[in-house]
Amino acid sequence: MSENITETQLAVVILAAGQGTRMKSTLPKVLHRIGGRPLLGHVLDTARALSPQSVLVVVRHERDMVADVVLDIAPEIVVVDQDEVPGTGRAVEIALAQVPDFTGDVLVLSGDVPLLDGDTLSRLIRRHRESGAAATVLSAVVDDATGYGRVIRDSAGGVQRIVEQKDATDDEASITEINAGVYVFQAAPLRAHISLVGTANAQGERYLTDVVALLRDSRLAVGVSQATDATAALGVNDRVQLSEAARLLNARTVRRWQLEGAMILDPATTWIDVTATLAPDVTVLPNTHILRSTSIAEGATVGPDTSLVDCEVGENATVTRTDATLAVIGAGATVGPFAYLRPNTILGTRGKIGTFVETKNSTIGDRSKVPHLSYIGDTTIGTGVNLGAGAITANYDDIAKHRTEIGDEVHTGSHNVFVAPVRIGAGAKTGAGAVIRKDVPAGALALSVAPQRNVEGWVETNRPGTGAAEVAAKARSAQKADDGAQEEDG
């Protein structure tokens, strides 16, 4: 960061008191999420990256909910309660009262402008300090300025005032340079003028933007810094703008990982949260979501049609058409297609969770395989194990969960049910269709075989008139005729 930015102390005030009625939601607007974080979380991250002396967040609507999120992200931040007097001007005035001895620069941010980046703010602060202005406004030129305050310039190109959408004349509303809701003020003139702000506007609120006109009336300089990327200044007021902000943020995130060496085949259908990490030479196939704190190691291939939430994927692993949450997938392992990994699934190095397999709270050891059509819950599986198709660990007895333990190098037959709690010793084997209710010693073969009993003529006797009875009668008749012909030949 430039030395100019650190010469003067900086305080950051973040406005997060509004309800956001246009979102039509019970959740406060600033807590709606994009890129894996609340809108306010993105603003907090950007503010803290500037290394300010203090950060103050002004709250009111759903005060406790918003404050809890703020303090969970950054416990050192000061939460300020706005009173019954509405408006951004009043919010900043109350925040300043919390730092009465502060004499540096005050950066004001909005909790609903999540795409601001450190470079844009650094340029704003640098321009403010180099110009010696009492205030500097961040602006942007957009194609559609509907809903935003407009920057009104004087004949010399300086900022004359800022007018809100509802107070704008037709000529003012046609202006495409918008106020981004981001300002830097010298603390002293801000304190002196903010108390003079009135409520003579369509909303009946004390607008922070009115301070700009008051400073000009006092013959103090007001500068402007126009964002080079207009998307950085876009606020979120409704669901449409929320989804657009999410798209823009995701495009940034995808591009960043591409430049870091990840192969992302279809950026338009790939969603990566800002909290996720990808190593070089990762391959991400279309329609894949890499969410929250997921990390993917070098050489791994993920997708297509995959969602990973808080997962760890090891080097050279392959995860195909899979839904996984809080799972660890070892190096060289394969998962899917059509696998469902629930929390606390751990798959070892070169292990396999195959097609139509669901796992939960289970550890599957190195080189062990659960290839297909299985449910593995509350289970510990050793190394080199191969479970046959249709394996089920029956872990719940309608009262409590119980664990299944399967030792190293166990090979099981198809369609086995392991009724927990049960232990299968190392090197043991089981036959097809076995229901394992008791522990199996190491090296043993476990069978649950009952003699097969065929009740001749049962369908014709018990289901007369059905299609099954008709074809069974014909087949029996044909069999008798065939048997009789063989007797004659004999």
HELIX and SHEET records of a PDB file:
HELIX    1   1 GLU A    3  GLU A    7  1                                   5    
HELIX    2   2 THR A   21  MET A   23  5                                   3    
HELIX    3   3 LYS A   29  LEU A   31  5                                   3    
HELIX    4   4 LEU A   39  ALA A   49  1                                  11    
HELIX    5   5 ARG A   63  ILE A   73  1                                  11    
HELIX    6   6 THR A   88  ALA A   97  1                                  10    
HELIX    7   7 GLY A  118  SER A  131  1                                  14    
HELIX    8   8 GLN A  165  ASP A  167  5                                   3    
HELIX    9   9 ASP A  170  ALA A  173  1                                   4    
HELIX   10  10 ALA A  187  ILE A  194  1                                   8    
HELIX   11  11 ASP A  210  ASP A  217  1                                   8    
HELIX   12  12 ALA A  230  ALA A  233  5                                   4    
HELIX   13  13 ARG A  239  LEU A  259  1                                  21    
HELIX   14  14 PRO A  267  THR A  269  5                                   3    
HELIX   15  15 TRP A  458  ASN A  462  1                                   5    
HELIX   16  16 GLY A  467  ASP A  489  1                                  23    
SHEET    1   A 7 VAL A  78  ASP A  81  0                                        
SHEET    2   A 7 SER A  54  VAL A  59  1                                        
SHEET    3   A 7 LEU A  10  ALA A  16  1                                        
SHEET    4   A 7 ASP A 105  SER A 110  1                                        
SHEET    5   A 7 GLU A 177  GLN A 186 -1                                        
SHEET    6   A 7 ALA A 135  VAL A 141 -1                                        
SHEET    7   A 7 VAL A 222  GLN A 226  1                                        
SHEET    1   B 2 ARG A  33  ILE A  34  0                                        
SHEET    2   B 2 ARG A  37  PRO A  38 -1                                        
SHEET    1   C 2 ARG A 150  ARG A 153  0                                        
SHEET    2   C 2 VAL A 159  VAL A 163 -1                                        
SHEET    1   D11 MET A 263  ILE A 264  0                                        
SHEET    2   D11 THR A 283  VAL A 284  1                                        
SHEET    3   D11 THR A 301  VAL A 302  1                                        
SHEET    4   D11 THR A 318  VAL A 319  1                                        
SHEET    5   D11 THR A 334  VAL A 335  1                                        
SHEET    6   D11 LYS A 352  LYS A 360  1                                        
SHEET    7   D11 ALA A 339  LEU A 341  1                                        
SHEET    8   D11 THR A 322  THR A 325  1                                        
SHEET    9   D11 THR A 306  VAL A 309  1                                        
SHEET   10   D11 THR A 288  LEU A 291  1                                        
SHEET   11   D11 TRP A 271  ILE A 272  1                                        
SHEET    1   E 7 MET A 263  ILE A 264  0                                        
SHEET    2   E 7 THR A 283  VAL A 284  1                                        
SHEET    3   E 7 THR A 301  VAL A 302  1                                        
SHEET    4   E 7 THR A 318  VAL A 319  1                                        
SHEET    5   E 7 THR A 334  VAL A 335  1                                        
SHEET    6   E 7 LYS A 352  LYS A 360  1                                        
SHEET    7   E 7 LYS A 369  GLY A 377  1                                        
SHEET    1   F 9 THR A 277  LEU A 278  0                                        
SHEET    2   F 9 SER A 295  ILE A 296  1                                        
SHEET    3   F 9 GLU A 312  VAL A 313  1                                        
SHEET    4   F 9 ALA A 327  ILE A 329  1                                        
SHEET    5   F 9 THR A 345  LEU A 347  1                                        
SHEET    6   F 9 SER A 362  ILE A 364  1                                        
SHEET    7   F 9 THR A 379  ILE A 381  1                                        
SHEET    8   F 9 THR A 404  ILE A 406  1                                        
SHEET    9   F 9 VAL A 422  ILE A 424  1                                        
SHEET    1   G 3 ILE A 392  ALA A 394  0                                        
SHEET    2   G 3 VAL A 417  VAL A 419  1                                        
SHEET    3   G 3 VAL A 435  ILE A 436  1                                        
SHEET    1   H 2 LYS A 429  THR A 430  0                                        
SHEET    2   H 2 LEU A 445  ALA A 446  1                                        
END                                                                             
